[in-house]
Amino acid sequence: MEERVPNESGDQSDEPPLPTRSPPSGCDLIPKPRPFPSRKKSVKLPSPEAIESETYIIQIPKDQIFSTPSPETAIIAERHRLPQKKERPCCNRWLCIIVALILLALVIGIIVWTFHILFTPKAPLFTVVNVIVKNPPSTHKKTHPGYQITLETENPNGRLSISYGNKGDATLLYKNDKIGTGKFPEVDQDAGSSESIELALTGSNGPLPDDVETSVQDKKGKKHVSLSIEMDVPITMRGLGGVKLGSKEINVVCAFKVSSLGAGKEVVSQKCQSKFK
């Protein structure tokens, strides 16, 4: 039996050593990387069997053809690309419109109501204080007497002042007979105030009615007589700061009874109405 002598290098392999080849000319030997001193564990590389078992798929794209789409196609593609907004139901839109109209009507109503309360004018109020006969006729001489009527006017508007024009007409009547005519004086009246106005009337031509003449001759105040006065007066209304808000014409009718025209006493009873024409 042959006895094998172990190699001096201690290699137990029966295969002869592989011959070493010298590197080709022009190529440098690749130095082996030096291990980092801080690395404690060596990295385990996958075995050659594991590498051979893996499969790699490489996909090569086909030739791509770029073309410019038509405008219609571009619009359709853009619509599909962008997120479409959800359209609100028709009933919701109608509901919003109705609610908006209701709110608008409420706002307009509040504004109109406020304007009506603050700036809607009211006709001034009149009261007959007394009636005095000027130049009464004597028993021997028929003359046409004049009349001086004292009126008190009240402005019920708390925020509007009133200016009475001097072109207003005033007529004193006994039943349907005119016994005196004149002009309404020009007067400025502040808001919410009262003014006393003297109205001078000229006696009408022609004989006086018997009841009026008897009351004029009465000095004791026993011959009562019923008269009425009608006035059409233009007025101008002004707001805060004297701002002109408009002009109107008022009609005033006062029916009153005096105890005696000759005695010059106060009015016994009366009823006055004033309104805008």
Helices and strands as residue ranges (DSSP letters): H 48-53, H 71-81, H 90-119, E 125-134, E 146-154, E 161-164, E 168-174, E 177-184, E 187-189, E 194-203, H 210-217, E 225-238, G 240-242, E 244-258, E 267-276
